[in-house]
Amino acid sequence: MNKGMIKVSVLYTNIEDKSFDMDYYCNTHIPMVKELLGDALKGATVEKGLGGAFTGSKASYIAMGNMYYNSIKEFQTAFGPNAKQIMDDLPNFTDIEPVVQISEVLI
């Protein structure tokens, strides 16, 4: 991604006794989000947590979704009208409350 882009990260904490369906997330939820957000969405990645800093330690996050936009305004304009539909799909793949962070790409 290019310097100055906006990155919206959605992180799912790796909590014992919580569930996360990676197959549904990658093959159903993310394609739906891409379709709803259209051309405003410049790129998206999904990461699966494998471990922590020390051998044998668990990953802090079971999954992370990242979306890239040219500006915060483009994100807000695309996401706002679709927020309910996107958020209503969460129970189909997880019972984890997502953590969202909006960042600017520097390098």
C-alpha positions in Angstrom: 0.0 0.0 0.0 1.1 3.6 -0.6 2.2 6.2 1.9 -0.7 8.4 3.0 -3.4 5.7 2.4 -5.8 5.0 5.2 -5.8 1.5 6.7 -8.8 0.3 8.6 -7.9 -2.7 10.8 -10.5 -5.0 12.4 -8.9 -7.2 15.0 -10.5 -10.2 16.7 -8.9 -10.9 20.1 -7.9 -14.5 20.7 -10.1 -15.3 23.6 -10.6 -18.8 25.0 -14.2 -20.1 24.7 -14.9 -17.7 21.9 -15.4 -18.8 18.3 -14.2 -17.6 14.9 -15.1 -19.2 11.5 -12.1 -18.3 9.3 -13.6 -20.1 6.3 -16.8 -18.0 6.5 -14.9 -14.8 7.1 -12.6 -15.3 4.1 -15.0 -16.8 1.7 -18.3 -15.1 2.5 -17.9 -12.0 4.7 -14.9 -10.4 3.0 -16.3 -10.8 -0.5 -19.6 -9.3 0.7 -17.7 -6.3 2.2 -15.7 -5.8 -1.0 -18.8 -5.8 -3.1 -20.6 -3.3 -0.8 -17.7 -0.9 -0.5 -16.9 -1.0 -4.2 -14.2 1.2 -5.8 -13.6 3.1 -2.6 -11.9 -0.1 -1.2 -8.4 -0.1 -2.7 -7.2 -3.4 -1.1 -7.9 -5.8 1.6 -6.0 -8.5 3.5 -6.8 -11.1 6.1 -4.3 -12.4 8.6 -4.6 -15.4 10.8 -2.8 -15.3 14.2 -0.3 -18.1 14.7 1.5 -17.2 17.8 3.0 -14.6 20.1 6.5 -13.3 20.6 7.7 -16.3 22.5 7.8 -19.9 21.3 4.6 -21.6 22.3 2.7 -18.4 23.3 -0.7 -17.8 21.7 -1.4 -15.0 19.2 -3.0 -11.9 20.7 -5.5 -11.9 17.8 -7.1 -14.9 16.1 -7.7 -12.8 13.0 -7.1 -9.4 11.5 -8.8 -7.9 8.6 -7.3 -4.8 6.9 -8.9 -2.5 4.4 -7.2 0.3 2.5 -8.6 3.6 1.2 -7.3 6.8 -0.3 -8.8 8.9 2.5 -10.9 8.8 5.6 -13.7 10.5 3.7 -13.8 7.7 1.1 -13.9 5.1 3.9 -16.8 6.9 5.7 -18.7 7.5 2.5 -18.5 3.8 1.4 -18.8 2.2 4.9 -21.6 4.4 6.4 -24.5 3.3 4.2 -23.4 -0.3 4.5 -22.4 -0.5 8.2 -25.6 -2.2 9.4 -25.4 -4.9 6.8 -21.7 -5.5 7.5 -22.1 -5.5 11.3 -25.2 -7.7 11.1 -23.1 -10.4 9.5 -20.7 -10.7 12.4 -22.7 -13.3 14.3 -22.4 -15.6 11.3 -18.7 -16.1 11.9 -17.8 -14.9 15.5 -18.9 -14.1 18.9 -15.9 -11.9 19.5 -16.3 -8.1 19.7 -14.0 -6.6 17.1 -11.5 -3.9 17.8 -11.3 -1.3 15.1 -8.4 1.0 14.4 -8.0 3.6 11.6 -4.4 4.4 10.7 -2.4 6.3 8.2 0.2 4.4 6.2 3.6 6.0 6.6 5.9 3.6 4.9 
